[in-house]
Amino acid sequence: QWHVSQAVIPTNDLRKQVHHYMGACSYTLTKPCNSSSDLPYFTVDTQNEHRGSNKKVSYIRAVVINVNGVTVILGKGRTVQVSMKQ
């Protein structure tokens, strides 16, 4: 388990490294490298924004998970939004 606040993301390869993403952009955290019939295509992205008026520091405003036409947004204040493509 890890929690997200500042735009510092741990790697998932057990090397105990982190990446710092201090821009107010969206970043892809993970997605499959190759298409596979065993695994549905998915993406996990972050939506970052600046912390107040300080343009040098940002934080992760939301984590966006897309899989099989379903989008789950984990937002500020523990809000969760779920939507499906029609």
Distance bins in CASP14 RR format, pairs under 12 A and 6 or more apart:
PFRMAT RR
TARGET T0000
AUTHOR 0000-0000-0000
RMODE 2
METHOD distances of the structure
MODEL  1
1 10 0 0 0 0 0 1 0 0 0 0 0
2 8 0 0 0 0 0 1 0 0 0 0 0
2 9 0 0 0 0 1 0 0 0 0 0 0
2 10 1 0 1 0 0 0 0 0 0 0 0
2 11 0 0 0 0 0 1 0 0 0 0 0
2 12 0 0 0 0 1 0 0 0 0 0 0
2 16 0 0 0 0 0 1 0 0 0 0 0
2 18 0 0 0 0 0 1 0 0 0 0 0
2 29 0 0 0 0 0 1 0 0 0 0 0
2 60 0 0 0 0 0 1 0 0 0 0 0
2 63 0 0 0 0 0 1 0 0 0 0 0
3 9 0 0 0 0 0 1 0 0 0 0 0
3 10 0 0 0 0 0 1 0 0 0 0 0
3 59 0 0 0 0 0 1 0 0 0 0 0
3 60 0 0 0 0 1 0 0 0 0 0 0
3 63 0 0 0 0 0 1 0 0 0 0 0
3 74 0 0 0 0 0 1 0 0 0 0 0
3 78 0 0 0 0 0 1 0 0 0 0 0
4 10 0 0 0 0 1 0 0 0 0 0 0
4 18 0 0 0 0 0 1 0 0 0 0 0
4 21 0 0 0 0 0 1 0 0 0 0 0
4 27 0 0 0 0 0 1 0 0 0 0 0
4 29 0 0 0 0 1 0 0 0 0 0 0
4 44 0 0 0 0 0 1 0 0 0 0 0
4 46 1 0 0 1 0 0 0 0 0 0 0
4 47 0 0 0 0 0 1 0 0 0 0 0
4 48 0 0 0 0 0 1 0 0 0 0 0
4 59 0 0 0 0 1 0 0 0 0 0 0
4 60 1 0 1 0 0 0 0 0 0 0 0
4 61 0 0 0 0 1 0 0 0 0 0 0
4 62 0 0 0 0 1 0 0 0 0 0 0
4 63 1 0 0 1 0 0 0 0 0 0 0
4 64 0 0 0 0 0 1 0 0 0 0 0
4 74 0 0 0 0 1 0 0 0 0 0 0
4 75 0 0 0 0 1 0 0 0 0 0 0
4 76 0 0 0 0 0 1 0 0 0 0 0
4 77 0 0 0 0 0 1 0 0 0 0 0
4 78 0 0 0 0 0 1 0 0 0 0 0
5 46 0 0 0 0 0 1 0 0 0 0 0
5 48 0 0 0 0 0 1 0 0 0 0 0
5 51 0 0 0 0 1 0 0 0 0 0 0
5 57 0 0 0 0 0 1 0 0 0 0 0
5 58 0 0 0 0 0 1 0 0 0 0 0
5 59 1 0 1 0 0 0 0 0 0 0 0
5 60 1 0 0 1 0 0 0 0 0 0 0
5 61 0 0 0 0 0 1 0 0 0 0 0
5 63 0 0 0 0 0 1 0 0 0 0 0
5 75 0 0 0 0 0 1 0 0 0 0 0
5 76 0 0 0 0 0 1 0 0 0 0 0
5 77 0 0 0 0 0 1 0 0 0 0 0
6 18 0 0 0 0 1 0 0 0 0 0 0
6 19 0 0 0 0 0 1 0 0 0 0 0
6 20 0 0 0 0 1 0 0 0 0 0 0
6 21 0 0 0 0 1 0 0 0 0 0 0
6 22 0 0 0 0 1 0 0 0 0 0 0
6 23 0 0 0 0 0 1 0 0 0 0 0
6 46 0 0 0 0 0 1 0 0 0 0 0
6 48 0 0 0 0 1 0 0 0 0 0 0
6 49 0 0 0 0 0 1 0 0 0 0 0
6 50 0 0 0 0 0 1 0 0 0 0 0
6 51 0 0 0 0 1 0 0 0 0 0 0
6 54 0 0 0 0 0 1 0 0 0 0 0
6 56 0 0 0 0 0 1 0 0 0 0 0
6 57 1 0 0 1 0 0 0 0 0 0 0
6 58 1 0 0 1 0 0 0 0 0 0 0
6 59 1 0 1 0 0 0 0 0 0 0 0
6 60 1 0 0 1 0 0 0 0 0 0 0
6 61 0 0 0 0 0 1 0 0 0 0 0
7 18 0 0 0 0 0 1 0 0 0 0 0
7 19 0 0 0 0 1 0 0 0 0 0 0
7 20 1 0 0 1 0 0 0 0 0 0 0
7 21 1 0 1 0 0 0 0 0 0 0 0
7 22 1 0 1 0 0 0 0 0 0 0 0
7 23 1 0 0 1 0 0 0 0 0 0 0
7 24 0 0 0 0 1 0 0 0 0 0 0
7 25 0 0 0 0 1 0 0 0 0 0 0
7 26 0 0 0 0 0 1 0 0 0 0 0
7 27 0 0 0 0 1 0 0 0 0 0 0
7 29 0 0 0 0 0 1 0 0 0 0 0
7 46 1 0 0 1 0 0 0 0 0 0 0
7 47 0 0 0 0 0 1 0 0 0 0 0
7 48 1 0 1 0 0 0 0 0 0 0 0
7 49 0 0 0 0 1 0 0 0 0 0 0
7 50 0 0 0 0 0 1 0 0 0 0 0
7 51 0 0 0 0 1 0 0 0 0 0 0
7 56 0 0 0 0 0 1 0 0 0 0 0
7 57 0 0 0 0 1 0 0 0 0 0 0
7 58 1 0 1 0 0 0 0 0 0 0 0
7 59 1 0 1 0 0 0 0 0 0 0 0
7 60 1 0 1 0 0 0 0 0 0 0 0
7 61 0 0 0 0 1 0 0 0 0 0 0
7 62 0 0 0 0 0 1 0 0 0 0 0
7 63 0 0 0 0 0 1 0 0 0 0 0
8 17 0 0 0 0 0 1 0 0 0 0 0
8 18 1 0 1 0 0 0 0 0 0 0 0
8 19 1 0 0 1 0 0 0 0 0 0 0
8 20 1 0 1 0 0 0 0 0 0 0 0
8 21 1 0 0 1 0 0 0 0 0 0 0
8 22 0 0 0 0 1 0 0 0 0 0 0
8 27 0 0 0 0 0 1 0 0 0 0 0
8 46 0 0 0 0 0 1 0 0 0 0 0
8 48 0 0 0 0 0 1 0 0 0 0 0
8 57 0 0 0 0 0 1 0 0 0 0 0
8 58 0 0 0 0 0 1 0 0 0 0 0
8 59 0 0 0 0 1 0 0 0 0 0 0
8 60 0 0 0 0 1 0 0 0 0 0 0
9 17 0 0 0 0 1 0 0 0 0 0 0
9 18 1 0 0 1 0 0 0 0 0 0 0
9 19 1 0 1 0 0 0 0 0 0 0 0
9 20 0 0 0 0 1 0 0 0 0 0 0
9 21 1 0 0 1 0 0 0 0 0 0 0
9 22 0 0 0 0 0 1 0 0 0 0 0
9 27 0 0 0 0 1 0 0 0 0 0 0
9 28 0 0 0 0 0 1 0 0 0 0 0
9 29 1 0 0 1 0 0 0 0 0 0 0
9 30 0 0 0 0 1 0 0 0 0 0 0
9 44 0 0 0 0 0 1 0 0 0 0 0
9 45 0 0 0 0 0 1 0 0 0 0 0
9 46 1 0 0 1 0 0 0 0 0 0 0
9 48 0 0 0 0 0 1 0 0 0 0 0
9 59 0 0 0 0 0 1 0 0 0 0 0
9 60 0 0 0 0 1 0 0 0 0 0 0
9 63 0 0 0 0 0 1 0 0 0 0 0
10 16 1 0 0 1 0 0 0 0 0 0 0
10 17 1 0 0 1 0 0 0 0 0 0 0
10 18 1 0 1 0 0 0 0 0 0 0 0
10 19 0 0 0 0 1 0 0 0 0 0 0
10 20 0 0 0 0 0 1 0 0 0 0 0
10 29 0 0 0 0 0 1 0 0 0 0 0
10 30 0 0 0 0 0 1 0 0 0 0 0
11 17 1 0 1 0 0 0 0 0 0 0 0
11 18 1 0 0 1 0 0 0 0 0 0 0
11 19 1 0 0 1 0 0 0 0 0 0 0
11 29 0 0 0 0 0 1 0 0 0 0 0
11 30 0 0 0 0 0 1 0 0 0 0 0
12 18 0 0 0 0 0 1 0 0 0 0 0
12 19 0 0 0 0 0 1 0 0 0 0 0
12 29 0 0 0 0 1 0 0 0 0 0 0
12 30 1 0 0 1 0 0 0 0 0 0 0
12 44 0 0 0 0 0 1 0 0 0 0 0
13 19 0 0 0 0 0 1 0 0 0 0 0
13 30 0 0 0 0 0 1 0 0 0 0 0
19 27 0 0 0 0 1 0 0 0 0 0 0
19 28 0 0 0 0 0 1 0 0 0 0 0
19 29 0 0 0 0 1 0 0 0 0 0 0
19 46 0 0 0 0 0 1 0 0 0 0 0
20 27 0 0 0 0 0 1 0 0 0 0 0
20 48 0 0 0 0 0 1 0 0 0 0 0
20 56 0 0 0 0 0 1 0 0 0 0 0
20 57 0 0 0 0 0 1 0 0 0 0 0
20 58 0 0 0 0 1 0 0 0 0 0 0
20 59 0 0 0 0 0 1 0 0 0 0 0
20 60 0 0 0 0 0 1 0 0 0 0 0
21 27 1 0 1 0 0 0 0 0 0 0 0
21 28 0 0 0 0 0 1 0 0 0 0 0
21 29 0 0 0 0 1 0 0 0 0 0 0
21 45 0 0 0 0 0 1 0 0 0 0 0
21 46 1 0 0 1 0 0 0 0 0 0 0
21 47 0 0 0 0 0 1 0 0 0 0 0
21 48 1 0 0 1 0 0 0 0 0 0 0
21 49 0 0 0 0 0 1 0 0 0 0 0
21 57 0 0 0 0 0 1 0 0 0 0 0
21 58 1 0 0 1 0 0 0 0 0 0 0
21 59 0 0 0 0 1 0 0 0 0 0 0
21 60 0 0 0 0 1 0 0 0 0 0 0
22 48 0 0 0 0 1 0 0 0 0 0 0
22 49 0 0 0 0 0 1 0 0 0 0 0
22 50 0 0 0 0 1 0 0 0 0 0 0
22 51 0 0 0 0 1 0 0 0 0 0 0
22 54 0 0 0 0 0 1 0 0 0 0 0
22 55 0 0 0 0 1 0 0 0 0 0 0
22 56 1 0 0 1 0 0 0 0 0 0 0
22 57 1 0 0 1 0 0 0 0 0 0 0
22 58 1 0 1 0 0 0 0 0 0 0 0
22 59 0 0 0 0 1 0 0 0 0 0 0
22 60 0 0 0 0 0 1 0 0 0 0 0
23 46 0 0 0 0 0 1 0 0 0 0 0
23 47 0 0 0 0 0 1 0 0 0 0 0
23 48 1 0 1 0 0 0 0 0 0 0 0
23 49 0 0 0 0 1 0 0 0 0 0 0
23 50 1 0 0 1 0 0 0 0 0 0 0
23 51 0 0 0 0 0 1 0 0 0 0 0
23 54 0 0 0 0 0 1 0 0 0 0 0
23 55 0 0 0 0 1 0 0 0 0 0 0
23 56 0 0 0 0 1 0 0 0 0 0 0
23 57 0 0 0 0 1 0 0 0 0 0 0
23 58 1 0 1 0 0 0 0 0 0 0 0
23 59 0 0 0 0 1 0 0 0 0 0 0
23 60 0 0 0 0 0 1 0 0 0 0 0
23 61 0 0 0 0 0 1 0 0 0 0 0
24 46 0 0 0 0 0 1 0 0 0 0 0
24 47 0 0 0 0 1 0 0 0 0 0 0
24 48 1 0 1 0 0 0 0 0 0 0 0
24 49 1 0 1 0 0 0 0 0 0 0 0
24 50 1 0 1 0 0 0 0 0 0 0 0
24 51 0 0 0 0 1 0 0 0 0 0 0
24 52 0 0 0 0 0 1 0 0 0 0 0
24 54 0 0 0 0 0 1 0 0 0 0 0
24 55 0 0 0 0 1 0 0 0 0 0 0
24 56 0 0 0 0 0 1 0 0 0 0 0
24 57 0 0 0 0 0 1 0 0 0 0 0
24 58 1 0 1 0 0 0 0 0 0 0 0
24 59 0 0 0 0 1 0 0 0 0 0 0
24 60 0 0 0 0 0 1 0 0 0 0 0
24 61 0 0 0 0 1 0 0 0 0 0 0
25 45 0 0 0 0 0 1 0 0 0 0 0
25 46 0 0 0 0 1 0 0 0 0 0 0
25 47 0 0 0 0 1 0 0 0 0 0 0
25 48 1 0 1 0 0 0 0 0 0 0 0
25 49 0 0 0 0 1 0 0 0 0 0 0
25 50 0 0 0 0 0 1 0 0 0 0 0
25 58 0 0 0 0 1 0 0 0 0 0 0
25 60 0 0 0 0 0 1 0 0 0 0 0
25 61 0 0 0 0 0 1 0 0 0 0 0
26 43 0 0 0 0 0 1 0 0 0 0 0
26 44 0 0 0 0 0 1 0 0 0 0 0
26 45 1 0 1 0 0 0 0 0 0 0 0
26 46 1 0 0 1 0 0 0 0 0 0 0
26 47 1 0 1 0 0 0 0 0 0 0 0
26 48 1 0 0 1 0 0 0 0 0 0 0
26 49 0 0 0 0 0 1 0 0 0 0 0
26 58 0 0 0 0 0 1 0 0 0 0 0
26 60 0 0 0 0 0 1 0 0 0 0 0
26 61 0 0 0 0 1 0 0 0 0 0 0
26 62 0 0 0 0 1 0 0 0 0 0 0
26 63 0 0 0 0 0 1 0 0 0 0 0
26 64 1 0 0 1 0 0 0 0 0 0 0
26 73 0 0 0 0 0 1 0 0 0 0 0
27 43 0 0 0 0 0 1 0 0 0 0 0
27 44 0 0 0 0 1 0 0 0 0 0 0
27 45 1 0 0 1 0 0 0 0 0 0 0
27 46 1 0 1 0 0 0 0 0 0 0 0
27 47 0 0 0 0 1 0 0 0 0 0 0
27 48 1 0 0 1 0 0 0 0 0 0 0
27 58 0 0 0 0 0 1 0 0 0 0 0
27 60 0 0 0 0 1 0 0 0 0 0 0
27 61 0 0 0 0 0 1 0 0 0 0 0
27 62 0 0 0 0 0 1 0 0 0 0 0
27 63 0 0 0 0 0 1 0 0 0 0 0
27 64 0 0 0 0 0 1 0 0 0 0 0
28 42 0 0 0 0 0 1 0 0 0 0 0
28 43 1 0 0 1 0 0 0 0 0 0 0
28 44 1 0 0 1 0 0 0 0 0 0 0
28 45 1 0 1 0 0 0 0 0 0 0 0
28 46 0 0 0 0 1 0 0 0 0 0 0
28 47 0 0 0 0 0 1 0 0 0 0 0
28 63 0 0 0 0 0 1 0 0 0 0 0
28 64 0 0 0 0 1 0 0 0 0 0 0
28 65 0 0 0 0 0 1 0 0 0 0 0
28 66 0 0 0 0 0 1 0 0 0 0 0
29 42 0 0 0 0 0 1 0 0 0 0 0
29 43 0 0 0 0 1 0 0 0 0 0 0
29 44 1 0 1 0 0 0 0 0 0 0 0
29 45 1 0 0 1 0 0 0 0 0 0 0
29 46 1 0 0 1 0 0 0 0 0 0 0
29 47 0 0 0 0 0 1 0 0 0 0 0
29 48 0 0 0 0 0 1 0 0 0 0 0
29 60 0 0 0 0 1 0 0 0 0 0 0
29 62 0 0 0 0 0 1 0 0 0 0 0
29 63 1 0 0 1 0 0 0 0 0 0 0
29 64 0 0 0 0 1 0 0 0 0 0 0
29 65 0 0 0 0 1 0 0 0 0 0 0
29 66 0 0 0 0 0 1 0 0 0 0 0
29 74 0 0 0 0 0 1 0 0 0 0 0
30 39 0 0 0 0 0 1 0 0 0 0 0
30 41 0 0 0 0 0 1 0 0 0 0 0
30 42 0 0 0 0 1 0 0 0 0 0 0
30 43 1 0 0 1 0 0 0 0 0 0 0
30 44 1 0 1 0 0 0 0 0 0 0 0
30 45 0 0 0 0 1 0 0 0 0 0 0
30 46 0 0 0 0 0 1 0 0 0 0 0
30 63 0 0 0 0 0 1 0 0 0 0 0
30 64 0 0 0 0 0 1 0 0 0 0 0
30 65 0 0 0 0 1 0 0 0 0 0 0
30 66 0 0 0 0 0 1 0 0 0 0 0
30 67 0 0 0 0 0 1 0 0 0 0 0
31 39 0 0 0 0 0 1 0 0 0 0 0
31 40 0 0 0 0 0 1 0 0 0 0 0
31 41 1 0 0 1 0 0 0 0 0 0 0
31 42 1 0 0 1 0 0 0 0 0 0 0
31 43 1 0 1 0 0 0 0 0 0 0 0
31 44 1 0 0 1 0 0 0 0 0 0 0
31 45 0 0 0 0 1 0 0 0 0 0 0
31 64 0 0 0 0 0 1 0 0 0 0 0
31 65 0 0 0 0 0 1 0 0 0 0 0
31 66 0 0 0 0 1 0 0 0 0 0 0
31 67 0 0 0 0 0 1 0 0 0 0 0
32 38 0 0 0 0 0 1 0 0 0 0 0
32 39 1 0 0 1 0 0 0 0 0 0 0
32 40 0 0 0 0 1 0 0 0 0 0 0
32 41 1 0 0 1 0 0 0 0 0 0 0
32 42 1 0 0 1 0 0 0 0 0 0 0
32 43 0 0 0 0 1 0 0 0 0 0 0
32 44 0 0 0 0 0 1 0 0 0 0 0
32 66 0 0 0 0 0 1 0 0 0 0 0
32 67 0 0 0 0 0 1 0 0 0 0 0
33 39 0 0 0 0 0 1 0 0 0 0 0
33 41 0 0 0 0 0 1 0 0 0 0 0
34 41 0 0 0 0 0 1 0 0 0 0 0
35 41 1 0 0 1 0 0 0 0 0 0 0
35 42 0 0 0 0 0 1 0 0 0 0 0
36 42 0 0 0 0 0 1 0 0 0 0 0
39 67 0 0 0 0 1 0 0 0 0 0 0
39 68 0 0 0 0 0 1 0 0 0 0 0
40 65 0 0 0 0 0 1 0 0 0 0 0
40 66 0 0 0 0 0 1 0 0 0 0 0
40 67 1 0 1 0 0 0 0 0 0 0 0
40 68 1 0 1 0 0 0 0 0 0 0 0
40 69 0 0 0 0 1 0 0 0 0 0 0
40 70 0 0 0 0 1 0 0 0 0 0 0
41 66 0 0 0 0 1 0 0 0 0 0 0
41 67 1 0 0 1 0 0 0 0 0 0 0
41 68 0 0 0 0 1 0 0 0 0 0 0
41 69 0 0 0 0 1 0 0 0 0 0 0
41 70 0 0 0 0 0 1 0 0 0 0 0
42 64 0 0 0 0 0 1 0 0 0 0 0
42 65 1 0 0 1 0 0 0 0 0 0 0
42 66 1 0 0 1 0 0 0 0 0 0 0
42 67 1 1 0 0 0 0 0 0 0 0 0
42 68 1 0 0 1 0 0 0 0 0 0 0
42 69 0 0 0 0 1 0 0 0 0 0 0
42 70 0 0 0 0 1 0 0 0 0 0 0
42 71 0 0 0 0 0 1 0 0 0 0 0
42 72 0 0 0 0 0 1 0 0 0 0 0
43 63 0 0 0 0 0 1 0 0 0 0 0
43 64 1 0 0 1 0 0 0 0 0 0 0
43 65 1 0 0 1 0 0 0 0 0 0 0
43 66 1 0 1 0 0 0 0 0 0 0 0
43 67 1 0 0 1 0 0 0 0 0 0 0
43 68 0 0 0 0 0 1 0 0 0 0 0
43 69 0 0 0 0 0 1 0 0 0 0 0
43 70 0 0 0 0 0 1 0 0 0 0 0
43 71 0 0 0 0 1 0 0 0 0 0 0
43 72 0 0 0 0 0 1 0 0 0 0 0
44 60 0 0 0 0 0 1 0 0 0 0 0
44 62 0 0 0 0 0 1 0 0 0 0 0
44 63 1 0 0 1 0 0 0 0 0 0 0
44 64 1 0 0 1 0 0 0 0 0 0 0
44 65 1 0 1 0 0 0 0 0 0 0 0
44 66 1 0 0 1 0 0 0 0 0 0 0
44 67 0 0 0 0 1 0 0 0 0 0 0
44 71 0 0 0 0 0 1 0 0 0 0 0
44 72 0 0 0 0 1 0 0 0 0 0 0
44 73 0 0 0 0 0 1 0 0 0 0 0
44 74 0 0 0 0 1 0 0 0 0 0 0
45 60 0 0 0 0 0 1 0 0 0 0 0
45 61 0 0 0 0 0 1 0 0 0 0 0
45 62 0 0 0 0 1 0 0 0 0 0 0
45 63 1 0 0 1 0 0 0 0 0 0 0
45 64 1 0 1 0 0 0 0 0 0 0 0
45 65 0 0 0 0 1 0 0 0 0 0 0
45 66 1 0 0 1 0 0 0 0 0 0 0
45 67 0 0 0 0 0 1 0 0 0 0 0
45 71 0 0 0 0 0 1 0 0 0 0 0
45 72 0 0 0 0 0 1 0 0 0 0 0
45 73 0 0 0 0 1 0 0 0 0 0 0
45 74 0 0 0 0 0 1 0 0 0 0 0
46 58 0 0 0 0 1 0 0 0 0 0 0
46 59 0 0 0 0 1 0 0 0 0 0 0
46 60 1 0 1 0 0 0 0 0 0 0 0
46 61 1 0 0 1 0 0 0 0 0 0 0
46 62 1 0 0 1 0 0 0 0 0 0 0
46 63 1 0 1 0 0 0 0 0 0 0 0
46 64 1 0 0 1 0 0 0 0 0 0 0
46 65 0 0 0 0 0 1 0 0 0 0 0
46 73 0 0 0 0 0 1 0 0 0 0 0
46 74 0 0 0 0 1 0 0 0 0 0 0
46 75 0 0 0 0 0 1 0 0 0 0 0
47 58 0 0 0 0 0 1 0 0 0 0 0
47 59 0 0 0 0 0 1 0 0 0 0 0
47 60 1 0 0 1 0 0 0 0 0 0 0
47 61 1 0 1 0 0 0 0 0 0 0 0
47 62 1 0 1 0 0 0 0 0 0 0 0
47 63 1 0 0 1 0 0 0 0 0 0 0
47 64 1 0 0 1 0 0 0 0 0 0 0
47 65 0 0 0 0 0 1 0 0 0 0 0
47 73 0 0 0 0 1 0 0 0 0 0 0
47 74 0 0 0 0 0 1 0 0 0 0 0
47 75 0 0 0 0 1 0 0 0 0 0 0
47 76 0 0 0 0 0 1 0 0 0 0 0
47 81 0 0 0 0 0 1 0 0 0 0 0
48 57 0 0 0 0 0 1 0 0 0 0 0
48 58 1 0 1 0 0 0 0 0 0 0 0
48 59 1 0 0 1 0 0 0 0 0 0 0
48 60 1 0 1 0 0 0 0 0 0 0 0
48 61 1 0 0 1 0 0 0 0 0 0 0
48 62 0 0 0 0 1 0 0 0 0 0 0
48 63 0 0 0 0 0 1 0 0 0 0 0
48 64 0 0 0 0 0 1 0 0 0 0 0
48 76 0 0 0 0 0 1 0 0 0 0 0
49 55 0 0 0 0 0 1 0 0 0 0 0
49 57 0 0 0 0 0 1 0 0 0 0 0
49 58 1 0 0 1 0 0 0 0 0 0 0
49 59 1 0 0 1 0 0 0 0 0 0 0
49 60 0 0 0 0 1 0 0 0 0 0 0
49 61 1 0 1 0 0 0 0 0 0 0 0
49 62 0 0 0 0 1 0 0 0 0 0 0
49 75 0 0 0 0 0 1 0 0 0 0 0
49 76 0 0 0 0 1 0 0 0 0 0 0
50 56 0 0 0 0 1 0 0 0 0 0 0
50 57 1 0 0 1 0 0 0 0 0 0 0
50 58 1 0 1 0 0 0 0 0 0 0 0
50 59 0 0 0 0 1 0 0 0 0 0 0
50 60 0 0 0 0 0 1 0 0 0 0 0
50 61 0 0 0 0 1 0 0 0 0 0 0
51 57 1 0 1 0 0 0 0 0 0 0 0
51 58 1 0 0 1 0 0 0 0 0 0 0
51 59 1 0 1 0 0 0 0 0 0 0 0
51 60 0 0 0 0 0 1 0 0 0 0 0
51 61 0 0 0 0 0 1 0 0 0 0 0
52 58 0 0 0 0 1 0 0 0 0 0 0
52 59 0 0 0 0 1 0 0 0 0 0 0
52 61 0 0 0 0 0 1 0 0 0 0 0
59 75 0 0 0 0 0 1 0 0 0 0 0
59 76 0 0 0 0 1 0 0 0 0 0 0
60 73 0 0 0 0 0 1 0 0 0 0 0
60 74 0 0 0 0 1 0 0 0 0 0 0
60 75 0 0 0 0 1 0 0 0 0 0 0
60 76 0 0 0 0 1 0 0 0 0 0 0
61 73 0 0 0 0 1 0 0 0 0 0 0
61 74 0 0 0 0 0 1 0 0 0 0 0
61 75 1 0 0 1 0 0 0 0 0 0 0
61 76 1 0 1 0 0 0 0 0 0 0 0
61 77 0 0 0 0 0 1 0 0 0 0 0
61 79 0 0 0 0 0 1 0 0 0 0 0
62 71 0 0 0 0 0 1 0 0 0 0 0
62 72 0 0 0 0 0 1 0 0 0 0 0
62 73 1 0 1 0 0 0 0 0 0 0 0
62 74 1 0 0 1 0 0 0 0 0 0 0
62 75 1 0 1 0 0 0 0 0 0 0 0
62 76 1 0 0 1 0 0 0 0 0 0 0
62 77 0 0 0 0 0 1 0 0 0 0 0
62 78 0 0 0 0 0 1 0 0 0 0 0
62 79 0 0 0 0 1 0 0 0 0 0 0
62 80 0 0 0 0 0 1 0 0 0 0 0
62 81 0 0 0 0 1 0 0 0 0 0 0
63 71 0 0 0 0 0 1 0 0 0 0 0
63 72 0 0 0 0 1 0 0 0 0 0 0
63 73 1 0 0 1 0 0 0 0 0 0 0
63 74 1 0 1 0 0 0 0 0 0 0 0
63 75 1 0 0 1 0 0 0 0 0 0 0
63 76 0 0 0 0 0 1 0 0 0 0 0
63 78 0 0 0 0 0 1 0 0 0 0 0
63 79 0 0 0 0 0 1 0 0 0 0 0
63 80 0 0 0 0 0 1 0 0 0 0 0
63 81 0 0 0 0 0 1 0 0 0 0 0
64 70 0 0 0 0 0 1 0 0 0 0 0
64 71 1 0 0 1 0 0 0 0 0 0 0
64 72 1 0 0 1 0 0 0 0 0 0 0
64 73 1 0 1 0 0 0 0 0 0 0 0
64 74 1 0 0 1 0 0 0 0 0 0 0
64 75 0 0 0 0 1 0 0 0 0 0 0
64 80 0 0 0 0 0 1 0 0 0 0 0
64 81 0 0 0 0 1 0 0 0 0 0 0
64 82 0 0 0 0 0 1 0 0 0 0 0
64 83 0 0 0 0 0 1 0 0 0 0 0
65 71 1 0 0 1 0 0 0 0 0 0 0
65 72 1 0 1 0 0 0 0 0 0 0 0
65 73 1 0 0 1 0 0 0 0 0 0 0
65 74 1 0 0 1 0 0 0 0 0 0 0
65 75 0 0 0 0 0 1 0 0 0 0 0
65 80 0 0 0 0 0 1 0 0 0 0 0
65 81 0 0 0 0 0 1 0 0 0 0 0
65 82 0 0 0 0 1 0 0 0 0 0 0
65 83 0 0 0 0 0 1 0 0 0 0 0
66 72 0 0 0 0 1 0 0 0 0 0 0
66 73 0 0 0 0 1 0 0 0 0 0 0
66 82 0 0 0 0 0 1 0 0 0 0 0
66 83 0 0 0 0 1 0 0 0 0 0 0
66 84 0 0 0 0 0 1 0 0 0 0 0
66 85 0 0 0 0 1 0 0 0 0 0 0
67 82 0 0 0 0 0 1 0 0 0 0 0
67 84 0 0 0 0 0 1 0 0 0 0 0
67 85 0 0 0 0 0 1 0 0 0 0 0
68 84 0 0 0 0 1 0 0 0 0 0 0
68 85 0 0 0 0 1 0 0 0 0 0 0
69 82 0 0 0 0 0 1 0 0 0 0 0
69 83 0 0 0 0 1 0 0 0 0 0 0
69 84 1 0 0 1 0 0 0 0 0 0 0
69 85 1 0 1 0 0 0 0 0 0 0 0
69 86 0 0 0 0 1 0 0 0 0 0 0
70 81 0 0 0 0 0 1 0 0 0 0 0
70 82 1 0 0 1 0 0 0 0 0 0 0
70 83 1 0 0 1 0 0 0 0 0 0 0
70 84 1 0 1 0 0 0 0 0 0 0 0
70 85 1 0 0 1 0 0 0 0 0 0 0
70 86 0 0 0 0 0 1 0 0 0 0 0
71 80 0 0 0 0 0 1 0 0 0 0 0
71 81 1 0 0 1 0 0 0 0 0 0 0
71 82 1 0 0 1 0 0 0 0 0 0 0
71 83 1 0 1 0 0 0 0 0 0 0 0
71 84 1 0 0 1 0 0 0 0 0 0 0
71 85 0 0 0 0 1 0 0 0 0 0 0
72 79 0 0 0 0 0 1 0 0 0 0 0
72 80 1 0 0 1 0 0 0 0 0 0 0
72 81 1 0 0 1 0 0 0 0 0 0 0
72 82 1 0 1 0 0 0 0 0 0 0 0
72 83 0 0 0 0 1 0 0 0 0 0 0
72 84 0 0 0 0 0 1 0 0 0 0 0
73 79 1 0 0 1 0 0 0 0 0 0 0
73 80 1 0 0 1 0 0 0 0 0 0 0
73 81 1 0 1 0 0 0 0 0 0 0 0
73 82 1 0 0 1 0 0 0 0 0 0 0
73 83 0 0 0 0 1 0 0 0 0 0 0
74 80 1 0 1 0 0 0 0 0 0 0 0
74 81 0 0 0 0 1 0 0 0 0 0 0
74 82 0 0 0 0 0 1 0 0 0 0 0
75 81 1 0 0 1 0 0 0 0 0 0 0
75 82 0 0 0 0 0 1 0 0 0 0 0
END
